[in-house]
Amino acid sequence: MHRFEYHAPTSLDEAVALLKEHGDGTKLLAGGTDLLVHMKEGGLHPPRVVSLHAVAGLDGITLDESDGLSIGSAVSMDEIASNDAIRQRYAALAEGAGVVGSVQTRSMATIGGNVANAAPSADTTPPLAVFDATAQIVGSGGTREVPVIDLFEGPGSTVLAGDEVLTGFKLPTPPADTGSIYQRHTPRKIMDIAAVGVGVRLSLGGGNIGEARICLGAVAATIIRATEAEDALAGHPPSEELFAKAAELAQAASSPISDVRGSAEFRRHLVGVMTKRCLDIALERAQN
Ligand SMILES: Cc1cc2nc3c(=O)[nH]c(=O)nc-3n(C[C@H](O)[C@H](O)[C@H](O)COP(=O)(O)OP(=O)(O)OC[C@H]3O[C@@H](n4cnc5c(N)ncnc54)[C@H](O)[C@@H]3O)c2cc1C
């Protein structure tokens, strides 16, 4: 590994000031499960690293009936996957966090790092998007909120400025009678990344689907919402035919590439199969 300056600020203000002072080449360090791999093996040589480990206020999970769920950016995958409130109310997010890497990876990896890393295959971003999550961001210009679905510009690229830190995520309280799920397909059973990831949320009302969210991972340059499929579902009673139609529309929304994890054709096929399956399971969960 190349030599680099290491900073360990103890406050957010100090971290932001360091980013502002030193410019774009400076990298933030959270769990390090992406960053250190890139620095050791991926040809990334930042001149300086700013650790978030001692920065207060980035941890914690709070659930409030009116405000919804708040998760600090430094919360680990393990904490999210094992949190009872998240498992019950935001099942897709617990499922996404629960499939990241290994036990060791999940104890180090943070949700902020997963999002900021901006991999199209990231396992927590489709679940965050189906719950209409917003990212909380602090920089030298102040604070701002960006919907998670709008954070990404392409693989490895976000709308975060060089002096901005993700501090956490807010997920509104889902309506009653909501079911959600995240599933992914990986060529290997474990320790692989998604060839396709599908997050679904269905919120029912009066026998119809009130609100539908379908977010796809690893089938475009960023995660994408299958909005035509969502619109086709909303306001209608759930049925086999409707779900099959929505799965077709989700397939049409995807634009996968061919790589070692599967051909574009195979991935598009999977989007249809997995979307239909996730809709069935989300409905069952919403009804129980
Ligand atoms: C063996 C292994 C298996 C893995 N399996 C999976 C998997 O199955 N699914 C999956 O999605 N990922 C997987 N990953 C990738 C990685 O574990 C996750 O993306 C993880 O959540 C990254 O979080 P981190 O805290 O380790 O981030 P870091 O490595 O510390 O940082 C990642 C990037 O985000 C930036 N960053 C970190 N925190 C912030 C912040 N608060 N604000 C702004 N920028 C920030 C860093 O500067 C860096 O560019 C795997 C990694 C390994 C090593």
The ligand as an SDF file (V2000), in Angstrom:
LIG
                    3D

 53 58  0  0  0  0  0  0  0  0999 V2000
  -15.3330   -9.6600    1.2540 C   0  0  0  0  0  0  0  0  0  0  0  0
  -16.2990   -8.5660    0.8810 C   0  0  0  0  0  0  0  0  0  0  0  0
  -17.5920   -8.8830    0.5370 C   0  0  0  0  0  0  0  0  0  0  0  0
  -18.5100   -7.8920    0.1920 C   0  0  0  0  0  0  0  0  0  0  0  0
  -19.7840   -8.2440   -0.1360 N   0  0  0  0  0  0  0  0  0  0  0  0
  -20.6830   -7.2730   -0.4340 C   0  0  0  0  0  0  0  0  0  0  0  0
  -22.0370   -7.6300   -0.7260 C   0  0  0  0  0  0  0  0  0  0  0  0
  -22.4200   -8.8020   -0.7240 O   0  0  0  0  0  0  0  0  0  0  0  0
  -22.9140   -6.6200   -0.9840 N   0  0  0  0  0  0  0  0  0  0  0  0
  -22.5360   -5.2930   -0.9810 C   0  0  0  0  0  0  0  0  0  0  0  0
  -23.3830   -4.4310   -1.2210 O   0  0  0  0  0  0  0  0  0  0  0  0
  -21.2560   -4.9410   -0.7020 N   0  0  0  0  0  0  0  0  0  0  0  0
  -20.3390   -5.8910   -0.4300 C   0  0  0  0  0  0  0  0  0  0  0  0
  -19.0430   -5.5500   -0.1520 N   0  0  0  0  0  0  0  0  0  0  0  0
  -18.6440   -4.1400   -0.2100 C   0  0  0  0  0  0  0  0  0  0  0  0
  -18.6250   -3.4220    1.1550 C   0  0  0  0  0  0  0  0  0  0  0  0
  -18.5340   -4.3070    2.2260 O   0  0  0  0  0  0  0  0  0  0  0  0
  -19.8670   -2.5350    1.3540 C   0  0  0  0  0  0  0  0  0  0  0  0
  -20.0460   -1.6490    0.2750 O   0  0  0  0  0  0  0  0  0  0  0  0
  -19.7480   -1.7440    2.6720 C   0  0  0  0  0  0  0  0  0  0  0  0
  -21.0360   -1.4100    3.1060 O   0  0  0  0  0  0  0  0  0  0  0  0
  -18.8980   -0.5040    2.5800 C   0  0  0  0  0  0  0  0  0  0  0  0
  -18.9680    0.1450    3.8330 O   0  0  0  0  0  0  0  0  0  0  0  0
  -17.6560    0.5650    4.6240 P   0  0  0  0  0  0  0  0  0  0  0  0
  -18.1010    1.1880    5.8730 O   0  0  0  0  0  0  0  0  0  0  0  0
  -16.6980   -0.5670    4.7510 O   0  0  0  0  0  0  0  0  0  0  0  0
  -17.0860    1.6650    3.6030 O   0  0  0  0  0  0  0  0  0  0  0  0
  -15.6000    2.1610    3.3650 P   0  0  0  0  0  0  0  0  0  0  0  0
  -14.8130    1.0990    2.6870 O   0  0  0  0  0  0  0  0  0  0  0  0
  -15.0200    2.7620    4.5850 O   0  0  0  0  0  0  0  0  0  0  0  0
  -15.9280    3.3420    2.3340 O   0  0  0  0  0  0  0  0  0  0  0  0
  -16.4760    3.0740    1.0660 C   0  0  0  0  0  0  0  0  0  0  0  0
  -16.5500    4.3870    0.2720 C   0  0  0  0  0  0  0  0  0  0  0  0
  -17.5170    5.2470    0.8380 O   0  0  0  0  0  0  0  0  0  0  0  0
  -16.9070    6.4740    1.2800 C   0  0  0  0  0  0  0  0  0  0  0  0
  -17.5780    6.7770    2.5490 N   0  0  0  0  0  0  0  0  0  0  0  0
  -17.6520    5.9760    3.6310 C   0  0  0  0  0  0  0  0  0  0  0  0
  -18.4200    6.5310    4.5770 N   0  0  0  0  0  0  0  0  0  0  0  0
  -18.8470    7.7140    4.0690 C   0  0  0  0  0  0  0  0  0  0  0  0
  -19.6920    8.7450    4.5760 C   0  0  0  0  0  0  0  0  0  0  0  0
  -20.2630    8.6750    5.7950 N   0  0  0  0  0  0  0  0  0  0  0  0
  -19.9090    9.8340    3.7830 N   0  0  0  0  0  0  0  0  0  0  0  0
  -19.3630    9.9170    2.5470 C   0  0  0  0  0  0  0  0  0  0  0  0
  -18.5460    8.9800    2.0250 N   0  0  0  0  0  0  0  0  0  0  0  0
  -18.3080    7.8820    2.7750 C   0  0  0  0  0  0  0  0  0  0  0  0
  -15.4200    6.1750    1.4020 C   0  0  0  0  0  0  0  0  0  0  0  0
  -14.6370    7.3190    1.2140 O   0  0  0  0  0  0  0  0  0  0  0  0
  -15.2340    5.1700    0.2760 C   0  0  0  0  0  0  0  0  0  0  0  0
  -15.1170    5.8390   -0.9590 O   0  0  0  0  0  0  0  0  0  0  0  0
  -18.0930   -6.5280    0.1870 C   0  0  0  0  0  0  0  0  0  0  0  0
  -16.7870   -6.2100    0.5400 C   0  0  0  0  0  0  0  0  0  0  0  0
  -15.8850   -7.2110    0.8800 C   0  0  0  0  0  0  0  0  0  0  0  0
  -14.4930   -6.8360    1.2610 C   0  0  0  0  0  0  0  0  0  0  0  0
  1  2  1  0
  2  3  1  0
  2 52  2  0
  3  4  2  0
  4  5  1  0
  4 50  1  0
  5  6  2  0
  6  7  1  0
  6 13  1  0
  7  8  2  0
  7  9  1  0
  9 10  1  0
 10 11  2  0
 10 12  1  0
 12 13  2  0
 13 14  1  0
 14 15  1  0
 14 50  1  0
 15 16  1  0
 16 17  1  0
 16 18  1  0
 18 19  1  0
 18 20  1  0
 20 21  1  0
 20 22  1  0
 22 23  1  0
 23 24  1  0
 24 25  2  0
 24 26  1  0
 24 27  1  0
 27 28  1  0
 28 29  2  0
 28 30  1  0
 28 31  1  0
 31 32  1  0
 32 33  1  0
 33 34  1  0
 33 48  1  0
 34 35  1  0
 35 36  1  0
 35 46  1  0
 36 37  1  0
 36 45  1  0
 37 38  2  0
 38 39  1  0
 39 40  1  0
 39 45  2  0
 40 41  1  0
 40 42  2  0
 42 43  1  0
 43 44  2  0
 44 45  1  0
 46 47  1  0
 46 48  1  0
 48 49  1  0
 50 51  2  0
 51 52  1  0
 52 53  1  0
M  END
$$$$
